[in-house]
Amino acid sequence: MAFWRNGAAALLLAGPAIKENPRQYLRFTRREWFYILVAGGALALHFVCFMFAVRMTSVAAATALVCIQGVWIALFQALRGVRYRSPVIIGMSTAIVGVVLITGFDLGQGLTAFMGDLLALAGGVLAAIYTFAGSAARRTMSTSRYTSICYAVTAVLLLIICLATGQPLWGFDAWGWVGIILLTVCAQLFGHTAMNHLLSVLGPLTVSTLILLEIPGAALLAALLLGQVVPVGTYIGLGIILLGLVFVVRGQAAPKLRA
């Protein structure tokens, strides 16, 4: 699914861009290639982690743990010398408490669920790296130019992973292909691409917080469509994560570089 949505999106985005100005794909700097490869590699591994995580733990837990990427971005920026106000620190600490609560309850559900949580956490870190690298690349690249190449790199890496691990690339029924098409249009073209467009305007931390809507949405859909019933503690942890990330968002204004 991840291979097809990235490959199809790359082709759909590259077509109009090449028609408008084909030479723009011949002028990549080393810096741009570096961030494209980092972003594409991180996105590919993010999909690998998340796709397996939702099979091993609940959709609500996996989505909440992946969407904590805003905390990782804040930590990355802090390591680069960016100082945030105390609400950001409080928010990150609160979100981590929520993570511990969810993983603690899932450990009681069995080792498989706990390993799924760890994969989801890794997927969140990789998503943060993807967003952070994309923000750097978008400083000198247009949305269509960056996303088409980044998605192409991601698709190639996922193709290699699928072939190496024996994952099927076709043979899906009609509903499977409909699902892939919907993922490509809704999640990839309108979701990831819109986020990448906003990176040059809002910055990586603000953009990463926009995905918070996925958490209650995914939990609700999983309950309605899949009948997933998760422990009450998971929902409490989910709420704590959301509360922590609200503090991160409210306190991120005017970050300052250390002298």
C-alpha positions in Angstrom: 0.0 0.0 0.0 2.8 2.4 0.9 4.7 1.6 -2.3 1.7 2.2 -4.6 0.5 5.4 -2.9 4.0 7.0 -3.0 4.8 5.8 -6.5 1.5 7.0 -7.9 1.7 10.3 -6.1 5.2 10.9 -7.5 4.0 10.4 -11.0 0.9 12.5 -10.6 2.9 15.4 -9.1 5.8 15.2 -11.5 3.7 15.2 -14.7 2.5 18.8 -14.5 5.8 20.1 -13.1 7.8 18.5 -15.9 5.3 19.8 -18.5 5.7 23.3 -17.1 9.5 23.4 -16.7 11.4 20.1 -17.3 14.7 21.7 -16.6 13.9 22.1 -12.9 14.5 18.4 -12.4 18.1 18.8 -13.7 19.1 21.4 -11.2 19.5 19.8 -7.8 22.2 20.9 -5.4 24.0 18.5 -3.1 22.2 20.0 -0.2 18.9 19.4 -1.8 19.7 15.8 -2.6 20.9 15.2 0.9 17.6 16.4 2.5 15.6 14.6 -0.2 17.3 11.3 0.5 17.0 11.7 4.3 13.3 12.6 4.0 12.6 9.8 1.5 14.4 7.2 3.5 12.8 8.3 6.8 9.3 8.2 5.2 9.9 4.7 3.8 10.9 3.3 7.1 8.1 5.3 8.8 5.6 3.4 6.6 7.2 0.1 7.4 7.0 0.7 11.1 3.5 2.0 11.1 2.0 -0.7 8.8 3.3 -3.4 11.1 2.4 -1.5 14.2 -1.3 -1.3 13.4 -1.3 -5.1 12.9 0.3 -5.7 16.3 -1.4 -3.2 18.5 -4.7 -1.2 18.4 -5.2 1.5 15.7 -5.8 4.0 18.5 -2.5 3.3 20.3 -0.5 3.1 17.1 -1.8 6.4 15.7 -1.4 8.2 19.0 2.2 7.0 19.4 3.1 8.0 15.8 1.5 11.4 16.1 3.7 12.3 19.0 6.3 13.4 16.4 5.8 17.0 17.4 7.6 16.1 20.7 10.6 14.6 18.8 10.8 17.7 16.5 10.9 20.0 19.5 13.7 17.8 21.0 15.6 17.9 17.7 15.3 21.7 17.6 16.4 22.0 21.3 19.5 20.0 20.4 20.2 22.6 17.7 20.1 25.4 20.2 16.4 26.5 20.0 15.0 27.5 23.3 11.3 27.2 24.0 9.2 28.5 26.8 8.2 26.3 29.8 4.8 25.2 28.3 6.7 23.3 25.6 8.8 21.5 28.2 5.6 20.8 30.3 3.8 19.6 27.1 6.6 17.2 26.1 6.8 15.8 29.6 3.1 15.3 29.7 3.0 13.6 26.3 5.7 11.2 27.4 3.7 10.3 30.4 0.8 9.4 28.1 3.2 7.3 26.0 4.3 5.4 29.1 0.7 4.9 30.1 -0.3 3.5 26.8 2.7 1.2 26.4 2.3 0.0 30.0 -1.3 -1.0 29.4 -0.4 -2.7 26.1 2.3 -4.6 27.8 -0.4 -6.2 29.9 -2.1 -7.1 26.6 0.9 -9.2 25.6 4.3 -8.9 24.0 2.9 -8.4 20.5 0.9 -5.3 21.4 4.0 -3.9 23.3 6.2 -4.5 20.3 3.6 -2.8 18.1 3.8 0.2 20.4 7.6 0.4 20.1 7.3 0.2 16.3 4.7 3.0 16.4 7.1 5.1 18.5 9.9 4.5 16.0 7.5 5.5 13.2 6.9 8.8 15.0 10.6 9.5 15.3 11.0 8.7 11.6 8.1 10.9 10.7 9.8 13.7 12.7 13.0 13.2 10.7 11.0 13.3 7.4 9.2 16.5 8.4 12.4 18.1 9.6 14.4 17.2 6.5 11.5 18.3 4.3 11.4 21.7 6.0 15.0 22.2 5.1 14.6 21.0 1.5 11.5 23.3 1.0 13.6 26.4 1.7 14.9 26.2 -1.9 12.4 23.8 -3.6 8.8 24.1 -4.8 6.2 21.8 -3.4 5.7 19.8 -6.6 9.5 19.5 -7.2 10.3 18.4 -3.7 7.3 16.0 -3.1 7.5 14.3 -6.5 11.2 13.4 -6.0 10.8 12.6 -2.3 7.9 10.3 -2.9 9.8 8.6 -5.8 12.8 7.9 -3.5 10.3 6.5 -0.9 8.6 4.3 -3.5 12.0 2.9 -4.8 13.1 2.1 -1.2 9.7 0.5 -0.4 9.9 -1.5 -3.6 13.3 -2.9 -2.6 12.0 -3.7 0.9 8.9 -5.5 -0.6 11.0 -7.5 -3.0 13.5 -8.4 -0.3 10.9 -9.5 2.2 8.5 -11.2 -0.2 5.6 -8.7 0.3 3.0 -8.9 -2.5 2.9 -5.9 -4.8 -0.3 -6.9 -6.7 -3.0 -9.5 -6.7 -5.4 -7.4 -4.5 -9.1 -7.6 -5.0 -11.2 -4.6 -6.3 -11.7 -3.2 -2.9 -8.0 -3.4 -2.2 -7.2 -1.3 -5.2 -10.0 1.1 -4.3 -8.4 1.5 -0.9 -5.0 2.2 -2.5 -6.5 4.8 -4.8 -8.2 6.5 -1.8 -5.0 6.4 0.2 -3.1 8.0 -2.8 -5.6 10.8 -3.3 -6.7 11.6 0.3 -3.7 10.7 2.4 -0.8 11.2 0.0 -1.8 14.0 -2.4 -4.1 16.0 -0.1 -2.5 14.9 3.2 1.3 14.6 2.9 1.6 17.1 0.0 -0.5 19.8 1.8 1.8 19.3 4.9 4.9 19.6 2.8 3.5 22.8 1.2 3.0 24.4 4.6 6.5 23.5 5.8 8.1 26.6 4.3 5.4 28.8 5.8 4.6 27.4 9.2 7.7 25.4 10.1 8.1 21.7 11.0 6.8 21.9 14.6 3.5 23.6 13.7 2.9 21.4 10.7 3.5 18.3 12.8 0.8 19.3 15.2 -1.8 19.4 12.5 -1.8 15.6 12.4 -3.3 15.6 15.9 -6.7 15.3 14.2 -5.7 11.8 13.2 -5.7 10.5 16.8 -9.4 10.8 17.7 -10.4 10.2 14.1 -8.5 6.9 13.9 -9.7 5.8 17.3 -13.3 6.4 16.4 -13.1 4.7 13.0 -11.3 1.7 14.4 -14.1 1.4 17.0 -16.9 1.7 14.5 -15.5 -0.2 11.5 -13.2 -2.7 13.1 -14.9 -3.1 16.4 -11.6 -2.6 18.3 -12.1 -2.4 22.0 -9.0 -1.1 23.8 -8.4 -0.7 27.6 -9.7 2.4 29.3 -6.1 3.2 30.2 -5.2 3.5 26.5 -7.9 6.2 26.0 -6.6 8.0 29.1 -3.1 7.9 27.7 -4.4 9.2 24.4 -6.0 12.1 26.1 -2.8 12.9 28.1 -0.8 12.9 24.8 -3.3 15.3 23.3 -3.1 17.5 26.3 0.7 17.5 26.2 0.8 18.4 22.6 -1.7 21.2 23.1 0.9 22.7 25.6 3.6 22.2 23.0 1.6 24.1 20.4 0.7 26.9 22.7 4.2 27.4 24.0 6.1 27.1 20.7 5.7 30.8 19.7 8.8 32.8 19.2 11.5 30.2 19.8 14.9 31.7 20.4 18.4 30.5 19.5 20.9 30.3 22.3 23.6 33.0 22.2 
